[in-house]
Amino acid sequence: MTFLAPLLLACFAAPPAPEPPPLMVSTHIVAVPDATHIVVARGRRDRFPLDGRALPIAPRAEPSATTANPTVEFGVLIGLADTESVGETTAVLRVREMTQPPRPGDHVGWPLALRADEAELMRDPLFWVAAFDVAAVPLGGDRTTPFFDLGTLLADRSASARAITAMVAELRACAPLAPQVRATPIDQGTYLGRTLQQVLAAATEADVRAFWDHVASEAQGFVTHRFKLVDIFATWVLRGAPPADRAPSRPGVPLLLRLAHAQRLARWAEAEDLLRQRMRDAPADLVRRAELDQVVVLRRAEAALARDPADLDALGQRARAASELGLFGAAIRDLERLMTLSSKSQTKLLLGRALCGARRWEACERVFDELIAA
């Protein structure tokens, strides 16, 4: 019996927890030493891939024509990069297939595989924020001293709690400065009737966590940004402290962030499941409903192409769906292939629009000039 006990325990033991799916996290370019190389930032413990291949490069946030806030356009791909060497705080990558020269501030995606025992990190808003290379620094600090970063959160399970405690202390210390920003009572939201100074002076861990839940749900729009903590916290408070947009079935995990990761990795079955969950939670979200329609079209087109790679109708459907989802690089590849097989004005029009969406302005202009001349 003594001999059999370990075997019996092994047979009836619970199966090991599955590893979470890989995430596409972000870093940013800090230098462009020559035409074929870029230098990107990395943390000492963030697991940047030593053999990374075809890492996507996307343009840095730019001012929008309709808002003063900078915006990041997902799906806009300006090139690929392969890891050449990895140092303690930076990595050197060789670029290829560039559609425009890389610039400091452009962001580079890389895959991060979490272990099964690290799945709990996906419930931490600080992890999601750090995964998008967003950081908060003290009022008197510089950009190299954030309250938290991806490597620290991966290496130390208590790092998140310590960061929250430090941020509470920072907000309370900044309270005497609040009247310079706004002295009158707040007129909306969670802190209605209180002054900004009162909110900061009485800040709690719950306040800070609620704030980061909200930032995490919007983090994909602020890739590679560095903020003064008190500045963005005060902005959130004065705007009514809006709550996070998250999935009730996964407390603490913003559904739309999980969706963004699934789409960036082209995991369309997962993306469709998340969008259907979003429709159950928020049936009035017309933007996501339209997105779901396009994901369904894309999945059907990919299934058809798996059966028959020469199916031009399916190729066109996949290209249109990818373009509607903002995945202009994928759309351009399919449309250029279609142009070689069946040159139609409608295909050329879609190609021109996709090129514009990818900010390949010269190619876009050339395509539309050809359409006008025809």
N, C-alpha and C positions, 0 to 999 in steps of 0.2 A: 504493500500500500504506500509505503514511504517513497518507493521508486516511481509509482504511478501518479502520485499527487501532483508533481509539477506538470506532467503531461495532461492530466485532467483539467488542471487550472488553465492551461494554455488553450485547451479545446473550448472551454466555456467562457473564457475572458472576452470582454468587449473588443470588437475590432479597433485597430488604431484609428484615431481621428484623421479624416482626409486633409491633405494640405490645401490651403486656400488657393484659388486660381491666381496666376501671376498678375501683377499690376504694372501699368506703364507709368512710371514716375518721371519727374522732370528735374533738369538742372539747367544752367544757363552758360552761355559763352562768355568768358572773361577776356579773351584775347584772340586775335586772328594773326598769327605770326607770318603766314604766307598764303598764297592762293590755294594751297591744297591741305592746309591744316587749321584746326581750331583747338583752343584750350578751354576746357569747361571746368566749372567748380565741382568739387566732390567733398563729402565729409570723410573724416578719418575712419568711420565705422559704417558707412552707408551701403557697402557691397556693390559698388559700381563694377560693372562686368569687365573682367580682364580681357575677354575675347568678344566684346560686343560687335555685332555686325548689323549693318543696315539700320542703325539707330536714326529715327526720324528727326529732322531739323525743321523747326517752324519759326515764323517771324516773331519778333518781340512785340509787345503790346504797343499799339499806336493810337493816337487820338481818333475818336470816331467823328464822323461828320455830323452826327445828331446829338452827341453828348460830350461833355468836357472830360468824362472819365475815359482812361485808356481801355482798349478792348483787345482780347485775344481771340483770334479766329481759329477754332479747331477744324482740322481737315485741310488746312492750308499747309502744304508740304513744300519746302524750298530745296530739299536735298537729303542725302543720307550720309552717315558717318560710320566709320569702323574704328574700333579702339586700337591705338598703336602702343601707348604706354600709360600706366596709371601711377601717379605719385600720391603723396600723403594728402594733399588738399586740392590737387588738380589732376586732370587726365588730358592727354593729347590724342586727338582723333584725326583721321584722314577723311576728308570730305570727298564726295562724288555725286554725280548727277545733279549738280546745283543748278537751279533756275535763276538765282540771283546771288550776289556775293553775301556770305555770312557776315553778321555784325555782332559786336558785343551786346549782350542782352537778348539775342535770339535764344530760343530754348530748345533743348535736346531731350528726347524721351528715351528712357531705358527701362528694361523689364526687371522688376523686383519680385523674386519668389519668396513668399513667406513660408516658414515651417508650420507644421500643424499646431505646435505649442505657441505660435505667435498670432493665431487667428484672432485673439482678443483685441489685438491692436486695431482691427478694422472697426471696433466700436468706439475708438478714441478719436474725437474730432481733431486733436492736435496731430495725429498721424496723417490724416487725410490732408490737412493743410500743409504739413511738411512734405508730403508726397508730391505736391504741386510746386514745391520750392518757394513757398510763401513763408515769410518770417516776420516776427515782431521783435523790436529792440527797445531797450529802455530810452527814456527821453534824453538822458545824457550819454547814451552809448552810441556806438557806430554800427555799421552794417555787419561787422564780423563778430558781434556779441549778441546773437539772438537768445531769447529765452529758451528755445528748444530747436532741435534740428532732427532730420531723419535718422542719422547715424546714432545719435544719443538715445532716441526713442526705441530703436531696434536693439541696442546693446543693454539697456537698463530699464527694467519694467517700472521702476519707481520714478523715472525721469519726468513722466507726465505730471504726476502729483506734485513733485517739487517745482516744476515750471508754473503750475497753477498757483501754488502758494507764493512764489516770487512775483507773479503778475498781480495778485491781490495787493501785496505790499507796495508795488510800484504805483498802482492806481490810487491807493490811499495817500501815498507820499505826494502825488501830483494834485491832490484835491485843492490846496490853497491857490493853485494857478487857474482853477476853473472859471472864476468870475471874469477873467480876461477874455474868455471865449463866449460865455453866456451867463449873465447874472440872474435873469428872470426865470421863473418856474418853467419846467418842461410842459408843453401843451398837448402832448399825445402819448399814447402807448403805455407801456409797463410802468414807467416812472412818472406818470402824470402828476403834476402839482409839486414835485420836488425839484430843487435846483440841481444843476450838474455837480456843484461842489458837494452837496449832500449825498448824491449817488456815489461819487468817487470816494468820499470819506467813509462811507458805510459799505463799500464793495465787499462781496463775499465770494467764496469759491463757486457757489451756485450761479452768481451773476457772470463770472468769468467763463464758466463752462457753457452757459446759455449763449454767450457772445460767440465763443468759438464754434459751437454747433451751427450758428448762423453763418459764420465765415466759411466753414467747411462746405456748406451747401452752395456757396457762391465761389469757391476757391478756383474753379477752372477759369474764371474770368480774370484772375489776378496772378497767373503763373509768373514765377520768378520775382514777384514784388517784395520789397522790404518796407515795413511800416513802423512808425513810432506807435507803441502799444496804446498810449493814452489818447493819441489822435484818432485812431480808428475805433477805439472803444467809445469815446465821446461822440463820434459821428453816429455810431449805432444807437446810442442812448437818445440823442436828440432827434433821430428819425423814428422814435417810438419803440426801439428795441424789438424789431420784427423777429418772430421765431424762425427756427430752422425748418427747411422743407425736407422731411425725412420719411422713411418708410416705417409705418407703425409696427410691421412685423419684425423689423430689425432695429430695435431702439438704439439710438446713437449713431446709426449708419445712414448718412444721407443717400437716399435712393438715386438721386440724379447724379451723384458722384460715381456710384457704382455703374450707372449707365454710361457715363462718359468713359470710364475705364474699359468697359466691354466694347464700346464702339471703337476706341482707339486701337484695341487689339483685334478688331474684326471678329469678335465672338458674337455672331448675330443671333444665335439661338438664345443666349443669355440676355442679349439686348431686348429681344422680343418679349421674353418672360418679364423683364423689369418694366418694360413699357406697358404691358398688360396689367401688371400690378399697379402701376401709376394710374391707369385708367380706372381701376377699381377704387383707388384711394381718392382720385381727383378727376371725376368724369368730365368736368368742365374745362380741363386743360386741353384746349384745341391744338396748341402747338405740338404737344406730345402725341396727340391722336394722329395728326398728320405724319409725324415721325414714325409712328407705329405702322401706318399704311405703307410707307416707303421701305421700312425694314422687311415687312412681309413680301413686298414685291422683290426686293433684293434677294431674299432667301429662296424664293421660287425660281428666280432667274439663275442663281448659282446651282440649284438642283438640276435645272434643265441643261446648263452648260456642263455639269458633271456627266450627264448622260450623252450629250452631243456637243463637244467643244466648238463645232462649226455652226451652232444655232445663232444666226445673226439677230433674230428677234430677241432672244434671251440676252444677248450681249448688249443690245440697245436698252433693254429694260434695266439691266444692272447698271449701266452707265447713267441713265436718267435718275435712278433711285440714289446712286452714290452722290450725284451732283446735288440733289435735293437735300441730302443729309449733310452737305458741306464737305464731303470727302472728294475734293476736286482732283487730287492726284490720281486716285483710283478711276474717277470718271474720265479723266484725260487719257489714261492708258487705253481704256476700252474704246473711247471715241476715235482715237488715232488708229486703232486696229480696224474699226469699222470703216474709216475713211479709205483705208487701203483695199478693203474688200468690196465696199459699195459706197461710192462717193455720192452722197445726197445732200441737198442744201439744208435739210432739216438737221442732219447729223453735223454738218459744219456749223450751223447756228448753235447747237448744243455745245460743240467744242469751243466755240468762241466765248460762250457764257462761262464755261468751266475754266478756261484760261484766265478770264477776268477775275473769277472767284479766287483763283490761285495767285492773283496779282502778277501774272506773267503778261505785263501790259503790252510789250512789243508784239508778242505772238498773238495776243488777243486782237490788237489793232490790225495786224496783217490778215487774220482770218476774216474780220468784218469788212476790210477793204476788198478782199476777194469776193465776198458775198454781194457787196454793192456793185462791183464791176460786172458781176454776172447778170 
